Amino acid sequence: MLDRIALILLIIGGLNWGLIGLFRFDLVAFIFGGQGALLARLIYTLVAVSAVWCISLLFREREVKLSTGM
């Protein structure tokens, strides 16, 4: 569950960075009242924490799920 939340936040962050790179438009800042607004800073921080969390995905063993089919 935590992996999915982290992934969703990274997707939001990636799309926001894409908007910044292509159009110089920060959607998070626009929605939450500027880059210095508390909510915008909270979103930026959550995206950063999600990125750190997802680093652990690189070093985890993959789970093998077998279905019996019976």
Sequence and secondary structure as in RCSB ss.txt:
>XXXX:A:sequence
MLDRIALILLIIGGLNWGLIGLFRFDLVAFIFGGQGALLARLIYTLVAVSAVWCISLLFREREVKLSTGM
>XXXX:A:secstr
 HHHHHHHHHHHHHHHHHHHHHHS  HHHHHHTSTTSHHHHHHHHHHHHHHHHHHGGGGS          
